[in-house]
Amino acid sequence: MSLFDSLKEKAAELLGGAGDKVSELTGVDLSGAADQVAQSAGGLAETGQGLAESATTAGQDAVDSATAAGQGVVDSTGALGDAATGLAGDVIDPNARG
């Protein structure tokens, strides 16, 4: 059970109990209002769950992008090192005797 489902159930439980107490004290039936609030809490829980999933996906996308960029730097640096090694190999040693 997700955190949002737990919150939704607890909110419905608390609102139901509060509505019953108000009805006892005032004689006004608030069961319909409590149901509406419970439905709203359910909608909010679903929205919160969706936002959490979106944030997780966005975070993973950012990690993937950073990893790909880092790999690109490593690849470029390796190619640059290979080119420098090739150029160094082409230079004639000034101390060589021929």
HELIX and SHEET records of a PDB file:
HELIX    1   1 LEU A    3  THR A   26  1                                  24    
HELIX    2   2 SER A   31  ASP A   90  1                                  60    
END                                                                             
